[in-house]
Amino acid sequence: MTGDEDWLIYRGVGEPHDGIDRLPPPPRWREFGGLPLVQPRLGTDGSGGRKLGEQERATTYRADSEVTEIVNAALYLRRPLLVTGKPGTGKSTLAYSIAHELKLGPVLRWPITSRSTLEHGLYRYDAVGRLQDASLRPGGTRPLLRGVTGGGEPTAPPSIGRYIRLGKLGTALLPQARPRVLLIDEIDKSDVDLPNDLLNVFEEGEFEIPELTRLPDDQATVEVMIADGTDRVAIQRGRVRCNAFPVVVLTSNGERDFPPAFLRRCLRVDIRTPNRQQLTEIVTAHLGPETVAASEDVIERFLEDRRVGDLANDQLLNAIYLAASGGRPPEETRARLLDALLRPLSQPGQ
C-alpha cells in the first residue's frame, strides 16, 4: 500500500478500466481454487433496460467516497456486500456500475420474492420435460429407465444436462478466472430462511447438483446450461466450485433485520440520499448541464418535498425530462404533473 488512491480497484467514476487485474490474491481462508476454469460465452444483460436504463445509469453513477471504500474492501476480502438505503437511491445501480467499470460482463440479477429459495438461485432441473422428451423416443420412457428400446436394442436416453439450467447464483459460482457480478436484489423480501441458507454457499463457494452426483462414472462430466446465455459448461461429478469469488451485491430497503451470522459474513454500506450538489451531478450526467440550468426550480421543489416524504432519484429525472422535453403545457397542467411525478413514495395514490 502506498497510502494513496492506488489501492482503489473500483473508483466509482463510470469509466471502464482493467483495475481488476491489480487485485491481490485473496486471504487464505477465502481461496476456493475451483478447476477446471470455464469461459462461457456471455449473453446480453436482459435486465439492463428494465429500470429507466440500468446500463446508462451505470455509466453515469457516481459513488461517494464511503461507498467506494467499502466496495473495494469487499473486493479485497472476497466478501458479499450488503447495500441498504431508501428506494431510488441507487442500490441496484451500484452493481451495474461495478460490472461496467471493471469490465466484468453482464450483471447476473436475481430478483428476490417471498417465494425465492436457495435452489432457485443455484439451478433448475426440468424432470417433466425430460420425461416428455423420452416418451417421444423409440420405446417410450423405457430407455430412460432401463437404457433399452422395446425391441431390446440399446438407445441413448436424453442427456440430463439438457434439462438443467444453472440459476443466477449457480452461474456466478462457476470456476472462472474473473469474477462475475451477482445482484441479489431486495433480499429483505425473502422468506425468513433464505439469508441463513445462503451462508454455507457464501462460505464454501460451492454447491452440488444431486441429480448429477448420483450418475454412474461413465457420466461423470455433464454439460449444463448457464443462466444468461445459450452456452453450456461442463460440470464434473455434479459439483460446482468457484475460482474467483463473485462480486456479490445484496440490496435491502431496510425493511427487516438479518441474523447476526449473516451480517458477520457481509460488508455493509448504507447509501444516503444525495445532497443538492450530488443531485446536480446526477442530472448533469444524464441530461446535460443546459438542462440543469433550466430546471433549478424543479430541483429545489424536489429537495423541499423530500423533507416531508421519501422521493427517489428517478422521480427527479422524470420530472426534469418532462419539463425540458420541449412541450409547453399550460402552467396549471405543468403544476399538476409535477405534483404527480414528485409525490412522496409513502403517499397513497388518489
N, C-alpha and C positions, 0 to 999 in steps of 0.2 A: 504494500500500500504506500502511496506517495503522499497521502493526506490531502489530495485534491480530487477533482471530479473524474479522474482517470478510472476510479473504481466503478463508476456507473456503467452498467451494461445497458440497461433501459434508461433513456434520458427523458422520455415524455415530451418530445418536441415534434413528433409526427413525421420525421424524416427517416426512411429506411437505411439501415447500415448493417455491417457484419459484426457488430459488437458481441453477439452470442459466441463467436469463435474465441473470444478472450475469457470466457467464463472458466474459472479454475475448476479442477476436479472436485467432486462432491465430498463431503465428510465421509469417513469410512462407514459410518452407520447409515448412510444414505446411498451407498453404492449398490447397484442392482445387477448390472452386467448381463442382461438378457441377450442371448445369442440363439441362432444367427441373426444378424441385422437384416431388416427388411426395408425396402424403399418403395412403398406402394405409390402408384400414380394417383395424385390427389384430385378430387372433383372440385367443382366450384362451390363457394360458400352459399348454400341456398338460403340461409337466414340473413345474409348480409343486407338485403334491401327491405326487410320487413318493417323496421322501425325508423322511418324517415331517413333511410340510407345509412346503415351502420358503417359501411366501408368508408363512405365520405366522412362520417363523423370521426372515424378512426384517424384519418389523416389530419383532421383539424383539432383533435383532442389535445388539450394541454394539461398535463398532470402537475399539481403543485409539488413543492419540494418534499413534503412529508410522504405523499403517496409514492413519489419516485423512489425515495429511500427504502420504504417498506417493500415495494415491488422488487428492488434489487436484493434486499435481504432474503426474500423468498426464492429468488433465482439462485443465489449463492448456496442457500441451505437446502434447496430442493424440497421446499415445503409448500403446501397449499396456502392460498391467500384468501382470507375471508373478508369481503368488502361490504361494509354496511353504509347506510345513508338513506336519505329520503328519496322517494320516487322521482325520477327525472334528473338526478344529479350526475349521471354518467358512470354508474357502477358497471353495467354490462359493457359499455363502450370502452372501458379500460382494457378488457380482454382483447378486443379488436385492435386497440392501439398497440398493445404489446406484440401481437402477432404481426401487425403491419410493420412496425418499426424494426423488429428483429428478424423479419422475413422468415417466419415460421409456418407459413402456409395458412389455409383457411381455418377459421376457428371451429372447433367441434363444440357446438352449442347443445346442451342437454337441458331443456326447459322442465322444471320440476312442477309436479302437481301432487295432490294428496294421494294419488294412486301410483306414483312412481316408486319403483323398487330397485334394489341393487342389481338384480338380474336384468331388468330393463336396460340399465346403463351398460352392462357388460356384453350381453349378446341375446339374440332371439333364435330359437330353433323352431322351424315350421314342420312339426311332425305330421300334421294333417296333410300338408302339401306333398310331403314325401310319400305318404301312403297313397294319396290320389295318383301321383305320377307312376308309382309302382304298379297300381291296379291296371294301368293302360298298357303295360308291357305284356309280352307273351307269358302266360302262366299266372297272370294277375299278381296278387301280393305274395305268392309263394316264393318267388326269388328273394324277396326282402326278408322272408322268414327262414328259408332253407337253402337259398342260393341255387335252386334248380328250377327249370320250367316244368310244366305239366307233362311234357314228353320225356323228362329225365335229363335233358341237356343243360349243362351249366350256363348260366346267364349272369351278367354283372348287374347287380341292383344299382339304383341311382346313388351316386356318391353323396354321402351325408353332408359333405361340405357345401353342396348346392343349396342346402336348406338352413344354413347357419349364417347369420349376419351379425358381425360384431356391433355393439352399441357405441355410443359416443365415448363413454369411459373405456370400454374394451379396446377401441381403436387407438385411443390416446396411450394405452399401455403396451402397444406393440413395441418390440425392440428396434428402435430407430436411433440413428446417430444424433439427430437433432430433435429436441422435444417438440411435441405438438402443444397448442394452447387449447385447454379444455375449459369451457364456461359452463358451470353448473348454476343455472340461473334461478334465483328466488328459492334457495334452499329452505327458507322458513315456511314455504307452503307444503313441505313434505310431511309424510307420516312421521310420527314421533320416533320410529325405529331407524329411519334411513341414515341420519348422521352417525349413529353408532355402527350401522352396517358398513359404512364407508371406511371406518377406522382401520380394519385389517388390510384392506386394499391399499390405502394410503401408506401404511407402514411397510408392507411386504412388497408393494409394487408388482403384484402378480395375481393371477386368478386361474382357475381351472374350468374347463368345459366338460362336465361329467359325461355328456353324450359321446365325447371323443376319447376320454380316458379309458372307457370300457371297451374300445375297439381292440381287435387282435393285433399282434405285432406286425403283420403284413400291411396294416393300415395305420401305422404309427404317424405318418405325415398326411395331413388333410388340408386342402386349400379351402379357405372360407372367405366370404365377402366382408368388406370393410364398411363402415358407416357412411362415409362421404365419397362414394365413387363406385365404379363398376369393377375395380381391380380386385384380385384375390391374393391372399397371403397364405403362406404355408404355416400351419400350426403343428408343433411336434408333441405328440402324445397328449394332446388336449391341454397343454399348459402354455400360458402367455405370461411373459415376464419382461418388464420394460428394461431398456438400456439407459436412455436418458429419461429421467423422471419428467412427466409432462408439467407444463406451467398450468396449474390448476387455479382457476379463479371462481370462488363461490360468492354469489351475491345474496344479500339479505336486506330487507326493508326494516329490520329491527322489530319484527312483529312477534318474536318468540325468543326464549333463551335456549342455549345449546348446552349439552352435557360438558362438564369440565374436561373429560378425556378427549372430546372432540376439539375443544378450543385449544387444548395443550398442543395439538398436532398442527395447528394452523398459525399463520401470522395474520394479525388483524389490523385493519386500517378503516377509518371512518372518512368518507368523502363528504366534506361540508358543503353547504350551499355557497355558490360563488358570490363574491362581493361585486361592487359596481365595476371595478377595473377588469375583473375576470370575465364578467358578463360581456363587457365591451369587446374584449379579446375574442370571446366565443362568437359573437355576432359578426365581428370583422372577418374572422376566419371563414365563416360560412357565406356571408352575404356581401362582404367588401366594406371598405371604410366610408364610401359615399352613402351607403345605406344606413350605417351607424349615425352619421351626421344628420341624416334626415329623420331619424327615429328616436331622438333623445327623449321625447315626451313619452313614447311607449316604454322605454327602459325605465324611466322614472316611475311611471304607473306600475310597472311590474314590481319594482322594489318596494313601493308603498303597499301594494296588495299582499306581498309576501310577508309583511309584518303581521298580518291577521290570519293568514292561512297558507298552507303549503302550495307552492307552484313549481312546476317542472320547467327546466330549460327549454324543452320542446315547445311549451306554450308560448314562451317569448319569441322563439324563432318563427313560429307560425304567425303570431300577431304582427311581427315586423315585416315578414314576407308579404302578408296580405296588404299591409299599409303601404308598402313600397312597390307593389306589383304593377302599378300603372293605372289601375282602376280608380275612379273618383266617385265613390258612393257619397250620398248626402251626409252631412256631418252627423245627423241623428242616427243614420244607419251605421256609420263608422263607429259611433259610440256603443251601439248595441252589440256590434260584432266584437269589439274589444272586451266588453263585459262577458260575452260568451267564451271567448278564447282565453281570457285571463281569470276564469272562475276558479277559485281555490279547489284543490282536489278533494278536500273534505266536505265541500258544499254539495248537497244533493242537487240533481237536475230539477228544473222547474217545468 
